[in-house]
Amino acid sequence: MPFFEAVRLALQTIRVQKLKSFFTLLGVMIGVMFLIAVVSIVEGMSDYVENDFAAKIIGTNTFDVSRIPSFVSNADEAQWRAWQRRPRLFDPDYETVRAALPGDFRMARVNQNFLPATVPGLRPRSVQAVSTDATYFDIKKFGLTTGRAFTQQEVATGARVVVIGSEVASYYYEGLDPVGRELRIAGLPYTVIGVIEEQGSVFGFSMDRLAIAPVTTPLTRAINPRGDIDAITVQAGNRELITEGMELTREALRGFRRLGPSDDDTFSLTTSSAALSFFDGLKSKLVLFGTALPAIGLVVGALVIMNIMLVAVSERTREIGVRKALGARRRDIIAQFLVEASTLSIIGAMIGAGCGVGLAKLIAAVTPLPASVAPWSLVAALIVGAGVGITAGIYPASRAARLDPIAALRQE
Amino acid sequence: MSQDLLEVPAGTTPEREAVMRAVGQAPAPEWVIVTRGLKREYDMGGEIVRALRGVDLAVKRNEYVAIMGPSGSGKSTLMNIVGCLDTPNDGEYWLNGQLVSEMKDDALARVRNKEIGFVFQTFNLLPRATALANVELPLVYAGVPAAERKRRAMEALEKVQLGQRVHHRPNELSGGQRQRVAIARALVNDPSILLADEPTGNLDSNTSEEIMRVFEHLADTGQTVIMVTHEPDIASHARRVVVLRDGRIASDETKAQFVARIGAGQHAH
């Protein structure tokens, strides 16, 4: 029997038994729907991380020098203990790195933590307090909506000034010009000199709750009571220079810390590509867990289809007998039931894919999670649908094909 | 293969006897069906049922044969083997020059498709398909393109005077009309034999007569017809009557001989 005939026959059977067919394909539909939704969310996150997140968190063409790697995807207890034993970073380390790198590298000491901030008459609120060098604004490409950033001279003199994020400005100085006003962070007053333009959010975390002060102010001690540095962010002039900069930094710090040739580094160098590979690890886990559940749905869907097809075979025993009497070969009967099962599940997969895209968009709309529908996932859904149908149809179809036409014709 | 032609059934012509005795030889082309020493046994839960115990049958092209016999005589088994739905345990079956008894599944399916047109007691139309789609079905399995399929199915339906009802489903047709759809379906592939199993078993006597007239017309126009029935009335519409008893052919007579033997009184026109 030609393939087209089999599909036509399958569609006819489905049309006649609409409700039953709907329930048959429900399992596949739900499975594919969640599969598409999960894959779209993960893809969306991945797009976001690649295009936005890495630049926002780390900066472009930059690497971080820190005691413990900035992104840890999997580390055991022993690894953590080893990291904890490493010496902290202090100003002499910074000076060493600065001396080692040519002038076209920008660098900044960066400390950050959430600290309470307040103005008289307002409830204290937690802000992302950052103490750093003046170059930080260039590295981060922060634009200012009002006022100015602090200068390296102000860093040198330890001026008690602060540049704030847009959310901080709107919370504390609603309807006012924040420049020149006072903001108390961790109990000490700072003068607001500028407001950074809106940065948006990363995975629902606002990037606009910033309060950035010179690294020489008491804010550093409020963040790190020992007075050490969380990280030195280094920006290379271009991508190719990153590796060279990292090598120079490593050599200089190893020399400064008097490490022997067989000693491990006592610091970590993290690039934005490390952040990306961290996310890749996270992504593969998300995909694994995110698809395990829909996969169960698909298995259930396959079992339902198999069951319905078995019922269909026994209901249509006589039809099979007639078809065999009229010249249908085994493979014609097998094709008929396989095509019917896969048509059912492909329709289920198509509806499921549509609902999945809708679900992904809905999640993206009501939660901070981004969504991006990958075309390959739609193709995959259809292949999965066909696969489920064929797998589920094999047993019922071969049962049908093996029926003895005489017995089948005799059946009432 | 043994030759069990112990006694020649009453009415057997010398010509037929000669064909049936030529074991292992392909019969001349005018013989559309030749069986020699056909045996079929079933294992019914340990008990062996010998449904056919050596059947020799020879049917020429254009014959109209009724196969009769009480239930248990083996006529259904014979009809299944002749219809290529079943294969014998022993003996030969030649259909249109092909040794069907040695064929495997797919080859048998092809023979059923090309050589045999079935008409069943219960019509066996696909309930969800229109008359036209039902008649097209054998052509689908023969691989005929859609347009030609439709044309040939329409032709076959017109032959049985159902040209006006081609888009009706079986449940919208009367019993006689359904059986005529089934006849159109049986004829659409231009088979060597039309094989009817109790074709009037589910019809009232008026409709039965109507269907018998269709068969007679087909026989008149050269179609080989084999009809299995247990009703002498219906059997006597055929031109030759074969009676089975206990898995063997008991008699093989012309219609006139048969009617004369069972008594004209039983046969009412």
Interface residues (C-beta under 8 A of the other chain):
Chain A: M1 P2 E5 Q12 T13 V16 R318 E319 G321 V322 R323 K324 A325 L326 G327 A328 R329 R330 R331 D332 P405 I406 L409
Chain B: N80 G83 L85 D86 D105 D106 A109 R110 R112 N113 K114 F118 F120 N124 L125 L126 R128 L137 P138 V140 Y141 A142 G143 R185 N189
